[in-house]
Amino acid sequence: MKKWVIFISVFILSLSLCISLFVLWKAGQPFKSAKQDAEQVAISEKKLSEVTDSQVYSSSNTYITVLGKDENGEEKAVFIPSSQKLKIQEVLMKDGISKKEAIKAVEDEFEVKEVLHSKLGWEQKQAVWEITFLNENDKLNYVYLFFDNGKWWKRILNL
């Protein structure tokens, strides 16, 4: 009897783990597909000749930020909107602050315990860096810096 209880417990635990992993895998599929589609658009529209990375940025509008190099070999970010009503936007990476500079500006201003992520996105007709971090009190924080000059746009603190 004891062996049956152990067998059933292990079976249910294994089944739960498999189902959880399957759900997580399926949940990531739309993002992967959207990123691949945006990368194809960036190349087919001749905005980029080589793609190095892409990420989903969601705020007032959703954009897929595609990073890479153009035909001149310059590093560029292309913002592909999820809505066809919006236009594709682009910036040269040399025309703004880098990811490292954005993170350093946040670390200089706040007591950062851990940077969770940093994304380049498009807001109100300009590029912004979104930096998400945990502070010393383990509170979640979102801060936004303008890409072109590194000045603060908005801060959402202590969530």
C-alpha positions, 0 to 999 in steps of 0.5 A, spaced: 500 500 500 505 504 501 508 503 494 502 505 491 501 511 495 509 513 493 507 511 486 501 515 485 504 521 489 510 521 484 506 520 478 502 526 480 508 530 481 511 529 474 505 530 471 504 537 474 511 538 472 510 536 465 504 540 464 507 546 467 513 546 462 508 545 456 504 551 458 510 555 459 513 553 453 506 555 449 506 561 453 512 564 450 510 562 442 507 568 441 513 573 443 518 568 439 513 569 433 512 576 433 520 577 434 521 573 428 516 577 424 519 584 426 526 581 424 523 580 417 520 586 416 526 590 418 530 586 413 525 586 408 524 594 409 532 595 408 532 598 415 537 593 417 542 588 413 544 584 419 540 583 426 543 582 432 537 582 437 530 583 438 525 585 444 518 586 445 517 593 448 510 594 451 507 601 454 502 606 451 504 602 444 507 595 443 513 595 439 518 590 437 525 593 438 530 590 433 537 591 433 542 590 428 547 593 423 545 597 416 548 597 410 553 602 412 555 597 418 552 602 423 549 600 429 541 601 429 535 600 432 528 599 428 522 600 432 516 595 429 509 597 431 504 591 433 499 596 430 499 597 422 496 604 424 503 606 427 510 607 423 516 604 423 521 608 427 529 608 427 535 611 431 542 610 430 545 607 436 551 612 436 546 618 436 544 616 443 546 613 450 548 606 450 545 601 455 551 601 459 550 609 460 543 608 462 544 603 467 550 607 470 545 613 470 540 609 474 545 606 479 548 613 480 541 616 482 538 610 486 540 604 491 540 598 486 540 591 488 539 588 482 538 590 475 532 586 472 532 588 465 533 594 460 530 595 454 530 600 448 523 602 446 519 608 443 515 613 446 512 619 444 515 620 438 522 618 441 526 612 443 527 611 451 531 606 455 526 602 460 530 600 466 527 595 471 531 594 477 530 592 485 532 597 490 535 595 497 528 594 500 527 589 494 522 593 491 520 593 484 522 600 480 521 602 473 525 608 470 525 611 463 531 615 460 531 619 453 535 615 449 538 621 445 540 625 451 540 621 458 535 625 461 529 622 466 523 621 462 519 618 468 520 614 474 515 608 477 518 607 484 517 602 490 512 597 487 
